């Protein structure tokens, strides 16, 4: 068996061979270095910083962090100076010029290289960094029911080049508009692993263990090293012991993890204890710098900046590990970066979606790791006040702001007993608040409904002239309902055992209230309420269940001309449309070329069905349906919506509320 950390003399010899161009060309580290001219960018800057340290130059902030990575691996400053001396002596060697770009080797050692220097160069590096086969970006909210975060192609590239990275995002979660005001609790648990193939040519048995370091932008999680899972054969499934975590702590925006699968174990774990501290700082830095890049370059959006930084850091960690550790017994290694919204979406999916493959030993070993994400409270947009506009003779009024209406979600709006009622989740908290107006102008002070709380958009719908039904989503996605009789809200009750992953929609149709919600499978589920009882839910589908669309957002529903209509944001961001008539659902689309970035809204007014959706840049577009055809979409001047708009007819006029 081998130790994880290589001896200093071995590190020097590896580096000397790399710089001279005589290193083994078949090693995964060498293949990774030659994958792209920019792959070794930060690795080269690390060696360059070591050379500046050897010359007693004052290190920049970035250089201090890069040297810190070498220190955490156990190298002393005198040993790091040896690395720098070797780099300096080989600046003109064949290998140095092949693996490091001129931006590294061509800069005089008297000049430092700072974070700000990197930020200025990053936009030019981005396309090459994020197009590498070892780099995979995943939109968790757009994954199909059978899709996971890893693919065979990505796993093959990681095997070929000695590691890689997976970045798990969701819609609209990178950038200053997505900053979470308070840290959110999250757990990424080791659940199980499946031995696809172990031992020579897939025969024999192996002793397998796992090691990881992880850090969010708020916390570092103590390093993890599993016990050895002995006598593991091809086809075996092994479950992790209780309390096995990749990460357990809080997150505001980003989490970065480095996970390795090994055969045999002789390490003390101290290296990973230091690595997780670095990952915490790296995670925080990636997010902070991606935001600052927007200010420096308006053409470079924060999502691209974040992805580029993750690609750079992944290359650096992979190359540093390949240099400093012995990988004779390494099955595979991967860096995974999650955004807060990406984590929340993955928490709503089964462990089968959060699978990552680890392959090594010339393909003779292949192991699938399954992780479970637990995140009770989802990330939120910064709280925004609710705004109201009214459609008057075909023109929308200017916006009026509801007082004390800072909300973390889109609201629910409903006309009941001659008043306009609004419920929403308090900005910066989880309380379900309620306000009402007799004229859509003067509003009551928002008050909490019976201690209720939630994290997603609520819904309202009258049952009859004396009863208003409300539905809200709890911290674990559970659906709750209660009623209002004009003076008091009832205690809430569960809507059976259903779990929602987005705000629900309510509407009255054919003597019943219909509830449409997005389930854990991302499909839409429909059930109804009558006489105090809820029916069982069915998946919204057609063609004998062959067409079962998924949605990344909350759906919307209304009854119009005897037909129940459901409009939703499809997985390709088009507007999907279902109609229930004579007991069967008919699928269609509102307009194939329209695209939305949030859940749409539909409502009936003046004998037409209106549909609003959010286009690029948060701009709102309106169209209407007369029972035969849709009108063209027209932009509503002025408003920019953070998320789903809401429509409601009150006192004979169509009202639009958004935030």
KOLZA-464956 format. One record per residue: residue in one letter; x negated, y, z negated of N, C-alpha, C in turn. Coordinates in steps of 0.02 Angstrom, whole numbers, plus 50000, padded with zeros to 5 digits. Layout:
N
AXYZXYZXYZ/...
//
This chain:
659
X499584994050000500005000050000499565006350000/X499845011850026499465018050032499765023449989/X499345028149969499585033949932499875039049981/X500375042849960500665047950004500135053150022/X499765055849973499315061349987498635058750009/X498395061450065497735059450090497185062950049/X496605059750045496045062750010495795068850049/X495455073350013495205079450044494735077850103/X494315072950094493845071150148494225068850210/X494775065250200495175062950257495505068950292/X495735073750253496045079650282495545083550325/X494935084250299494415087750337494265084150403/X494225077550400494065073850461494625074350512/X495245074050489495815074750535495805081550568/X495685086650528495675093450555495095094350604/X494515091750586493925092350630494075089150698/X494385083150697494555079750759495065083550800/X495555086450766496065090450801495755096350837/X495345100150801495055106150829494555104650884/X494235098850879493745096950931494075093750991/X494715091950984495065088751040494935081351044/X494715078250988494555071150989495025067050946/X495565070150921496045066450879496415061250920/X496665056050887497045050850921497645053950957/X497655053051022498195056151061498865052551051/X498835046351024499455042651015499775043850948/X499455047950905499755049250840500355053950850/X500845053150807501455057150814501315064550803/X500835066050758500675073050745500375076250807/X499935072750842499625075550902500145076450957/X500595071650964501125072451014501555078550998/X501695079550933502105085250912501745091850928/X501105092150915500725098250929500725100151002/X500745095051046500725096351118501405096651150/X501925096351107502605096751133502745103551164/X502485108851133502605115651157502035120051132/X501845125151170501315129651147501475133051081/X502125133751066502315137351005502415132750946/X502385126050957502505121450901502005122550845/X501375123650863500855124550812500755131650789/X501235136050802501145143150788501005144350714/X501455142350670501355143550598500815139050569/X500725133050597500175128750575499505132250588/X499445135150648498835138950664498755144950619/X499315148350605499275154150560499075152050490/X499255146050469499055143450403498305142550401/X498015139450452497295138550455496935145250461/X497235149650498496945156450505496945159950437/X497485159150399497515162150332496985159050287/X496855152550295496325149250256495645152250273/X495545153850337494915156950357494855163950327/X495395167650324495385174250293495265173750218/X495535168550187495415167350115494675166050104/X494375162050148493665160350141493235166650147/X493465171550186493085177750195493285183250145/X493685181250094493905185950042494305191850070/X494665190650125495115195750152495745195950110/X496045201750105496685202450069497235199250111/X497575194350082498095190650119498745194550120/X499115193850175499785196850180500285192550142/X500905195050139501435191250105501545184450138/X501555184350205501655178050240501065173350230/X500455176050233499865171950224499835168950155/X500045172750104500065170050036500535164050032/X501105164550066501585158950065501305152950103/X500965154050158500675148550196500125145050157/X499695148950124499185145950082499505142150024/X500075144750001500435141349947500645134349966/X500815133250030500995126550052500415121750044/X499805124150058499215119950050499065118749976/X499165123849935499055123049864499535117949834/X500165118249856500655113649826500505106349844/X500105105249897499915098449915499335095849874/X499075100149830498525097949787497855100649806/X497795104449860497155107249881496975113249838/X496355113549815496115119249777495925124849826/X495825130849799495635136449842494965135149876/X494505131949842493855130449874493935125449930/X494395120649922494525115849976494875119250034/X495345123750018495695127450071495195131650110/X494705134650074494195138550107493785134250156/X493685127950139493345123350185493745122450249/X494405121850242494825121250302494745127550345/X494745133350312494675139550349494005140150383/X493475137950349492805138150379492775133750441/X493085127850436493095123250493493475126250551/X494055129550536494445132850589494025138350622/X493695142450580493305148150607492735145750651/X492425140150632491865137550671492085134350737/X492735132950743492975129450802493465133650842/X493445140150834493925144450870493875143750945/X493285142150970493205141551043493185134251065/X493325129651019493305122551037493905120751081/X493825115251119494355113251166495015111951131/X494995108251076495615106351042495985112351014/X495605117250987495925123250958496335126951010/X496055127751069496415131351122497005127551149/X496995120851143497545116751169498145116751122/X498035117051057498595116051011498845122550980/X498465128050985498695134250956498755139651010/X499295143551010499375148751060498885154451050/X498795158451102498325164051099498515169151046/X499165169551030499385174150978499075172550910/X498855166250902498515164050841497765165050848/X497465161950899496735161850906496455168450929/X496855172450964496595178650992496615184550944/X496905183750886496945189250838496325189250793/X495975194850787495375195150744495535193250672/X495075189750639495185187550570495215193450522/X494995199150543495035205150500495755207850497/X496185205550542496875207850543497325202650510/X497735204950463498215200450431498815199250476/X499225194350456499845192950493500395192250442/X500875196950445501385197550393502065195050417/X502525195050370503215193350388503485198050440/X503325204450434503575209250482503275207950551/X502655205850554502355204050619502735198150650/X502885193250609503255187450633503955189450657/X504285193850619504955196050638504945199550705/X504415203250719504365206850783504255201950841/X503905196450829503755191850883504285186350893/X504695185350842505155179650843505635179650902/X505935185250921506405184950978506095182051042/X505445183351053505125180651113504975173151105/X504895170851043504755163851031505385159551031/X505955162651017506575158951003506775153951057/X506815155851121507065151051171506675144551172/X506005145151168505595139051171505665134951107/X505705138351050505745134750986506385130650981/X506945133651000507595130350989507795125751046/X507385125351098507545120751153507145114351149/X506745113551097506345107451090506805101551078/X506625095551103507045089651092507095087551019/X506615089850979506615088050908507065092650867/X507375097650899507785102550863508515101650885/X508945100350837509655099250852510085104050812/X510535107550846511015111950814511705108750817/X512055108850760512715105550756513225110650730/X513785111150764514355114950739514815110050703/X514785110050637515165105150598515915105750609/X516165111850619516885112750628517115110750697/X516645109450743516845107550811516705100150825/X516465096450775516335089350785516995085550796/X516995080950843517575076650853517655071650797/X518215068150794518355063450739517815058050732/X517495056150786517005050750784516285053250792/X516185059850791515515062650799515185063850732/X514525063250731514135064750672513615070050686/X513195071550636512715076950645512095074550684/X512005067950691511415065350726511635061750789/X511165060950836511295057350898510705052750912/X510815047850955510275043350974509705047151008/X509875052151049509365056051084508935060051035/X509255063150986508885067150936508445062550894/X508705056750874508315052050835507715049450874/X507815048150939507255045750981506715051150986/X506915057550991506425062950995506035063650930/X506375062950873506025063350809505515057650802/X505705051650826505235046150824504635047450868/X504755049950927504225051150976503725056350952/X503975061550918503555067250901503435067950826/X503615062850787503445062950716503875067250672/X504515067750687504965071650645505335076950685/X505775080450651506165085650684506655088650636/X507105092550661507565096150618508275095950646/X508755096050599509465096550615509735102550577/X510065107050612510375112950581511125112250586/X511465112250529512185111250527512525117950510/X512885120650559513225127050552513975126150559/X514345131450552515055131650568515205138550595/X515805139550620515975145650655515885151850611/X515515156750636515475163250605515145163550537/X514655159050524514395158850456513695161750449/X513405164350502512735167250497512785174650513/X512535178650468512555185850479512805189250416/X512745195750413512935199250352513675198750337/X514095197350386514815196750374514975190350336/X514505185750330514635179350300514325178550231/X513995183750206513655183150142514155181750086/X514025176550047514465174849992514285179049931/X514775182149899514635186649843514365183049782/X514555176949771514315173049713514095166249736/X513615163149701513395156449720513965151249717/X513925146449761514425141149765514115134549745/X514485130549707514245123949686514265119049744/X513735115049750513715110049803513275104249781/X513465098249803513065092249793512985088749859/X512375086849876512245082549933511985075949904/X512395070849907512235064549873511965059349922/X511455055749900511265049649935511825044549924/X512135042249978512685037549971512475030349984/X512195029150043511985022350062511505022750121/X511175017150135510795016750198510905009950229/X510865009750294510965003650332510325002050371/X510064996150361509454994050395509634991550465/X509574995850514509704993950583509204988650605/X508574989950588508034985350608507444986650563/X507194981550528506604982350485506134976450496/X505494977550481505004972350491504774972150563/X504254968250577504004967650645504534964950691/X504664968650745505164966750795505854965450762/X505974968850707506624968250675506694962050632/X506154958150623506184952250581505854953550514/X505914948850468505604949650402505974954350357/X505634956450303505954960750253505494966650237/X505794971850209505404977750191505624980250123/X505154983550088505324987150027505384994450046/X505974997250037506115004050061506245008650002/X505975014750006506175019849958506225026549994/X506545031249960506685037849989506395043249944/X506155048649975505895054349938506135060749971/X506265065749932506515072049962506375077949917/X506345083749948506325090049914506845094549946/X507175098749907507705102949934507745109449895/X507935114749930508015121249898508525125449936/X508955128649898509425133349928509155140349920/X509525145349943509315152249934509435154749863/X509685150349819509765152349749509415147649701/X509255141449722508985136649674508575131249709/X508095128449672507725122649695507955116649654/X508055111049688508275105049652507665100749637/X507615098049576507035093749560506945088349612/X506305086949627506145082049679506485075349663/X506655071749715506975065249708506545059849739/X506475054449704506165048449731506575042549708/X506845038749754507275033049736506855027249710/X507185022549683506855016249667506715012449732/X506295007549728506185003349786506774998649796/X507004998249858507524993449875507174987549909/X507024982549868506614977049891506984972149935/X506594968349972506844962950015507424965250059/X507344971150090507854973750136507754970650205/X508274967550231508254964250296508684967950346/X508564966850410508984969850462509714968050451/X510144973150456510864971950446511094973150375/X510634974250328510824975350258511074982450248/X511574983350204511794989850181511644990350107/X511284995450087511094996450017511405002949992/X511725002649934512025008649905511555011549852/X511515018149851511075021549803511375021349733/X510925021749685511145022049616511515028649603/X511965028449554512315034549534511815039849513/X511945046049531511495051549513510925052549562/X510975049649622510455050549674510655056449718/X510285061849713510475067949749509905070449794/X510095072549854509645076549895509605083549864/X510185086049844510225092649812510835092949767/X510755096249711511315097549667511195104349634/X511615109149650511515115849623511985120749657/X511745126849667512155132049697511835134549761/X512235137649802512025140249867512425146549882/X512105151449911512475157149937512575156450012/X512035155150048512095154850121511745149050153/X511155146950127510775141850162510475136750113/X510415130650138510085125150102509605121750150/X508985120550129508505116950170508255110750133/X508215105250168508025098850138507495095550182/X507015092350150506545087950185506625081050156/X506785076150199506935069350177506465064550213/X506175059850176505745054950206505945047950183/X505875043250228505995036250214505335032550219/X505155028750167504515025450163504595017950150/X504085014350169504025007350149503485007050096/X503645004250037503195003649981503085010449948/X502815010449887502765016649849502175016449802/X501725021349810501185022149762501095029549744/X501615033549754501535040749743501785042649674/X501555048449650501775050749584502355055549587/X502565057449646503135061949654502985069249642/X502385070849617502235077749603502235082149664/X502035079249720502025083149782502725085649799/X503225081349793503895083549809504165088349757/X503935087749696504155092549646503925099549665/X503335100049697503085106549719503415108549786/X503545103549829503845105049893504535108249886/X504925105849839505605108549833505595115949812/X505085118049773505025125049756504905129249819/X504475126549862504335130149925504945130449969/X505335125049970505945124850011506465129949987/X506495130949921506945136149895506755142949922/X506105144549918505875151049943505965151550018/X505825146050054505895146050127506625147150147/X507085143750112507785144450128508025151550119/X507825154550063508035161450050507725166150102/X507085164950119506745169250166507055168750236/X507215162650258507525161750324508155165950331/X508575165750280509195169450284509075176950281/X508645179050233508525186250226508225189150290/X507735185650318507405188250378507865188150438/X508305183250443508765183050499509225189050498/X509415191350438509835197250433509445203550454/X508815204050432508425209950448508275210550522/X508235204850556508095204950627508635208550667/X509245208450641509785212050676509635219450678/X509385222150622509225229250619508645230950665/X508165226450673507585227850714507715226950788/X508175222550806508295221150876509035219650885/X509405224550909510135223850913510355218550963/X509905216451008510075211251057509955204251029/X509695203950969509505197450940509965196150881/X510465191750890510955190750837510665186550781/X510985186950723510715183750663510715176250668/X511195173350703511215166150711510595163750748/X510415167150803509815165250840509195166050798/X509165171350758508585172450715508525166850664/X509075165150634509055159850584508825153250614/X509105151450672508915145150705508175145250723/X507925150850747507225151250766506775150350706/X506965153350650506565152650589506565145450564/X507145142350567507185135350545506745130950590/X506745132250655506325128350700505585129350684/X505375135550671504685136950653504495133450588/X504915134050538504765131150473504755123550477/X505215120750515505225113450523504585110950556/X504365114450608503725112650640503155113050589/X503145118450550502615119350502502605113750450/X503185112450419503215107250367503015100550396/X503265099050456503115092550486502365091850500/X502055097050526501345096750543500915096650480/X501105100650430500725100650367500755093750334/X501365090750333501435084150304501035078950344/X501055079550410500685074850451499935075350440/X499695081250423498985082350410498785079950340/X499215081350291499015080450221499215073750190/X499645069950223499845063650193499635057850237/X499605052050206499505045850244500185043250264/X500295042050328500945040050350500965032750375/X500495028650349500495021650371501155018250355/X501455020150299502075016950278502685021350288/X502625026650328503185031250339503655028650393/X504285027650374504795025750424504995031850465/X505115037450432505345043250468505425049250422/X505455055150452505505061350414505935066250453/X506365070050418506795074950451506915080850404/X506945086750433507155092750397507875094250415/X508285095450365508985097150378509135103850345/X509395108550385509605115050359510365115550366/X510695117250312511415118150312511575125450297/X512045128250333512345134550312512895132850261/X513115137850224513625136550174514275134150207/X514445137050264515055134750298514965127950329/X514355126550353514225119950379514295114650324/X514045116150265514125111550208514855110550191/X515235116050190515945115450172516315111150222/X516165112050286516495107750337516305100450327/X515665099150312515455092250302515755089250239/X515915093450190516225090850129516935088350143/X517225090550198517905088450217517895082350263/X517305079550273517245073750317516965067850278/X517045061950307516795055950274516025055650280/X515725051250240514995050650241514755048250309/X515175044850347514965042350413514775047950460/X515045053950450514875059650493514195062650474/X513985061550411513355064450387512815059050387/X512715056050445512225050550454511615053250491/X511025051150468510395052950500509965046750507/X509665045950565509255040050578508515041450564/X508165036450536507455036750523507135030750558/X506665032150604506345026750641505595027650639/X505225022050635504505022250633504195015750655/X503535015250645503165009250661503285006850732/X503175011250780503255009450850503945006750866/X504435009250829505125007250843505335000850808/X504874997650770505054991450738505494992450677/X505514998650650505925000150593506425005650610/X507045004650592507565009650604508085009150548/X508185014650512508635014650454509095020750460/X509735019650449510235025050448510385027150377/X510305033550362510465036350297511145039850299/X511555038550249512215041750244512235046050181/X512445052350189512475057050134513185059650125/X513365060950064514025063650048513955070750022/X514335075350052514325082350030514935083649987/X514835086349928515385088149883515335095649871/X515845099349891515855106649885516565108849870/X516735109449806517435111049788517685117549815/X517265122749816517475129349838517125131149902/X517505133149952517215134850016516915141850017/X516465143150064516185149850073516715154650100/X516605160950090517105165850109516785171750145/X517185175050184516975181550210516995186550152/X516605191950156516675197050105517395199450101/X517645201050042518335203250036518465209550077/X519045209750108519245215450148519965217350129/X520145223650133520835225650118521305223350174/X521925222050156522425220150205522695226350240/X522795225750305523045231350345523685229350381/X524145234150389524795232850419524905237450478/X525155234650534525365238650592526045236250614/X526425240750646527105239250667527175240450742/X527545236050776527675236850847528305240950857/X528225246850886528785251450898528845252750972/X529385250351002529515251551073528915249851117/X528615244151102528065241751143527385244451125/X527335248751075526695251651055526565250150981/X525945248550965525775247150896525605253450858/X525855254150798525705259950756524985259650733/X524745265150704524085265050673524125260750609/X523555258650586523535254050529523615257750463/X523985254750418524025257150349523745251750303/X523375253750253523045249050209523465247850147/X523575241450130523945239850070523515241550009/X523795244949958523395246749900523195240549859/X522595240649832522345235249788522405228349822/X522235228249887522365222049924521725218649949/X521155219749915520545216249935520665208749934/X520575205549991520745198449998520155194650027/X520065188550005519535184250032519795179750088/X520445180050102520735175950155521255179950193/X521475177250249522065180050281522665179150234/X523175183450238523735183050192524295178650219/X524795177650177525445175050198525945180750194/X526375181450245526845187050248527535184250265/X528055186250227528725183650240529255188550217/X529795189250257530375193250238530845188950197/X531045191550138531495187750093531865192750049/X532535192050048532975196350007532815203750018/X532795205650082532705212650103532025215650083/X531555211450065530885213750049530375210050092/X529795213350101529245210050135528755207650082/X528665201150077528245198050026527575196050055/X527045197250017526365195550039525995191849983/X525695186249999525255182849951524555182349982/X524045182649940523355182349965522895180349907/X522285178349924521795176449874521365182549857/X521315184049793520965190149772520245190049795/X520015195649822519325196349842518855195649784/X518335191649791517855190549737518095185649685/X518685182649695518945177749647519335172349682/X519745168849644520155163449673520895164249656/X521075169649622521765170549600522235171549660/X522815168249658523335169249708523755175149687/X523705180649725524065186849708524675187749753/X525145191849728525785192849762525995200149756/X526195202949812526465209749813527065209949859/X527485215049853528075215649896528245222949908/X528665223949960528865230749978529575230750005/X529935236149991530625236750016530645240650082/X530075243350103530075247450164529435246650206/X529015241850188528375240650222527925246750216/X528025250550163527625256550154527375257150082/X527845256950034527675257149963527655250049936/X527105248349901527005241349879526955240849804/X527195235249777527115233949706526385232249692/X526175233049630525495231249610525395223649615/X524885221349650524795214049656524705210749588/X525045205249578524995201449516524865194049533/X524545190649486524405183549497525025179449486/X525125174349527525705169949522525555164249473/X525805164749413525785159249363525095156149354/X524555159849361523895156949352523665152749411/X524035153049467523835149049525523195151949556/X522815147549587522205149649622522125145649686/X521675147949727521555144449790520945147249826/X520795144349883520205146249921520365147349995/X520955145250016521145145850087521795149850093/X521955151650154522545155750167523185152450142/X523605156050104524245153250081524775153750136/X525385151250121525945151450168526595152650131/X527085155850164527745157250135528285155750187/X528885153750162529455152750207530095152250165/X530635155950182531265155350145531585148550155/X531835145750101532235139550105532955141250121/X533205146450087533875149050098533875156250072/X534465159250065534505166250045534265167449974/X534205162049934534025162849864533355159749845/X533025156649892532405153049874531865154249926/X531275156249902530685157049944530185151649925/X529945147949974529455142549963528755145149977/X528285143649932527585145449942527145139349939/X526635139149981526145133749981525445136849977/X525015133849934524325136049932523875129949926/X523235131049940522745125649943522275126249883/X522195120849845521765120949786521035120049803/X520615119849750519905119549759519645113349793/X519995107749786519785101549818520185100349882/X520535105449906520925104749967521625102349957/X521825101049894522495098549882523025103849897/X523585101649925524135106149942524625106549883/X524785112649862525255113849808525845118049834/X526435116849804527015120849823527385123249761/X527715128949768528145131649715528685135849748/X529185137949710529735141849738529855148149696/X530135153249729530295159649699531035160949708/X531385162649653532115163549657532325170849657/X531855175349669532005182449668531755185849605/X531575181849554531315184849493530725180849463/X530725174249474530225169949442529965164649490/X529315163449485529005157849523529025151549480/X529185145949510529185139549475528475136949466/X528395132049423527745128649417527585125249483/X526945124849498526775121749562526725114149556/X526835110849612526815103549617526415101649679/X526125095549678525755093149736526225091349793/X526005092949854526355090549914526085083549927/X526395078749893526155071749894525415071649877/X525015067849914524285067649901523895070549959/X524195075149996523885077750056523325082750040/X522825082750083522245087150076522185091350140/X522115097950132522045102450189521345105250191/X521095106450250520425109350259520455116250292/X521055118950297521165125850321521845127850295/X522015134350301522665136550278523235133050314/X523795132150280524365128650308524845133550342/X525305130850382525825134850415526505132250393/X526975136750380527665134950362528145138350410/X528685134950428529215138050467529865134250459/X530425137650466531085134550463531295132250532/X531525125950536531755123350601532255117750589/X532825118350621533325112950622533505110450552/X533625115350506533865113650440533335111350391/X532695111850409532155109650366531575114650371/X531125114550321530505118250325529955113450348/X529595115450399529045111350424528385114150400/X527955109650377527285111350354526785108250402/X526335112350430525805109950475525135111750443/X524705106850434524055108250405523515104150440/X522895106650435522315102950461522065098250407/X522015091850424521795086850375521045085950374/X520825081050335520105079650330519825077050396/X520255074350438520025071850504520025077450556/X520155083650536520175089550579520785089650625/X521195084350623521815084250662522355087950624/X522915089550658523475092950626523995087850604/X524235088850543524725084350513525365088250499/X525935085050510526585088350504527025084350456/X527335087850409527875084850370528385090350355/X528935088550323529485093350314529755093050243/X530125098350226530405099150158531145100550163/X531545096950124532265098050119532515095250053/X532965098850021533275096549958532755094749905/X532215098749902531715097749850531235092049862/X531275088849920530845083049934530425084149997/X529825081349996529385081650053529375074950089/X529395075050154529335068950193528605066850198/X528485060850222527805058750238527555062650299/X526905063450303526625067250359526455062550417/X526465065450477526255061850537525745066250573/X525295063050609524795066750647525115069750709/X524975076050721525245079450780524885076750842/X525255072950882524965069650940525495068450992/X525275066151050525745064551103525455058651144/X525845056551193525645050851235525475044751192/X525955043051148525885037151104525245037551062/X525075043551039524495044450997523835044951034/X523845044551100523215044751138522915051751138/X523345056951134523105063851131523215066451061/X522675067151023522715069450954522195075050945/X522375081250960521885086550959521645088350889/X521045090950884520775093550822520745101150827/X520675104350769520645111650768520145113850715/X519755119150728519305121750677519615126950631/X520255128650643520575134150605521275132150584/X521615136650549522295135550527522775136150587/X523255131550594523755132150647524305137050628/X524755138550675525325142850662525945139750694/X526535141050666527145137850690527735142550684/X528235141650729528855145450726529385141750766/X530015142850749530565139950787530835145250835/X530905143350899531125148150950531565144551001/X532175146951008532655144151056532755136651047/X532815134650984532965127650969532365122950974/X531775125750984531165121650992530665123750938/X530335118850906529805120350859529145120950897/X528825126750890528205128150926527615128150876/X527075124950894526445125150856525895127450903/X525565132850887524995135350926524375134850881/X523825132850910523225131650871522595133250912/X522065134050876521415135050908521125128150924/X521035126750987520765120251008520015119950997/X519735113951003519025112950990518585116951038/X518845118651097518455122751144518625130151139/X518985132051084519185138951070519735141651115/X520045137251155520645139351192521245138951145/X521825141351169522435141251129522855135151149/X522855130051106523275124251118523985125551095/X524455121551121525175123051109525555116451111/X525945115151058526385109351054527105111751045/X527575108151076528295109551067528655103251047/X529055103850993529465098250970530185099250993/X530415094651035531095095051061531365087951069/X531965086951042532285080351046531845074851017/X531495076650962531115071750925530435069950953/X530195073151007529535071451034529135077851046/X528475077151040528025082751048527765082951120/X527745088951148527485089951215526885094751211/X526285092551234525695096951230525645101551291/X525325107251281525185111851335524645116651312/X524525121951348524075127251327524395133851342/X524255138851300524555145451310524295148551375/X523645148651383523315150951445522615148151444/X522435144451495521815140651493521195145051487/X521225151351508520635155551508520575159851445/X521085160051402521025163851340520605160051290/X520215163751251519795160751199519895164551134/X519885160951079519985163951013519425161950966/X519265166150918518745164650869519045163450800/X519715163050796520045161850732520725158650747/X521085157050693521755154350703522225159550731/X522685157750777523155162550806523755163650761/X524205167950783524835169350748525405169550798/X525985166550781526575167050824527175169050782/X527635172750813528245175050779528755177050832/X529395176650814529935178550860530175185550844/X530245189650896530495196450889530805198650955/X531385201850953531725204251014531815198551065/X531995192751040532145186951082531545184551123/X530945186151099530335183651130529885180751076/X529455176151095528965173351048528285176651062/X528035180251012527405183751019526835179450993/X526265180051025525655176451004525085181351001/X524725181550945524135185650937523525181150926/X522965182850957522355179150944521765183950939/X521225181650909520635185750898520115183950952/X519945188950992519445187851044518745189451019/X518275190251065517595191751047517545198451011/X517105198650961517015204850924517575206550877/X518035201750864518595202850818519165206650848/X519155207950914519705211650945520325207450950/X520905210550939521545207050939521895207851007/X522185202251029522545202151093523255199451081/X523725202351117524425200551108524725198251175/X525145193051171525525190751229526205188451204/X526685187551250527355185351230527625180151279/X528105176151254528395170551291529145171351290/X529465170751349530195171851353530585165351358/X530255159751345530575153351351530425149851416/X530115153651463529935150851528529195151751544/X528935157851532528235159251550527945164251500/X527275164151496526905168751454526725175051493/X526755180751459526505186951488525745186851487/X525435191751518524715192551512524535195051442/X523915193851423523675196151358523415203251363/X523625207451316523385214351314523045215751247/X522505219551250522145221051189522515226251148/X522545225051083522845229851037522295234651016/X522345240751034521815245651022521705246750948/X521085247450929520915249450861520675243950816/X521095238950800520905234450746520375229350766/X519955227750717519485222150723519645217550664/X519815211350678520035206750626519455202250604/X519415201150538518905196750510519085189450523/X519725187750518519945180850527520655180750555/X521065175750535521715174850566522175180850556/X522505183250610523035188150602523685184650580/X524165188550555524805185850534525355190250562/X525895187250588526465190850614527095189250574/X527525194250566528165193250533528645198650555/X529265196750570529785201550588530145203850525/X530185210350515530495213150455530855219550475/X531495219950453531935225550469531945226950544/X531975221450583532055221850655531425223650694/X530855224150660530235225950694529695220750680/X529265219750730528715214950723528145218350685/X527915214850632527375217550591526755213150598/X526185216350601525545212950606525135214550543/X524895209350510524465210350452523815206550464/X523265209650446522605206650457522125209750407/X521505207150407520995210250364520325210450402/
//
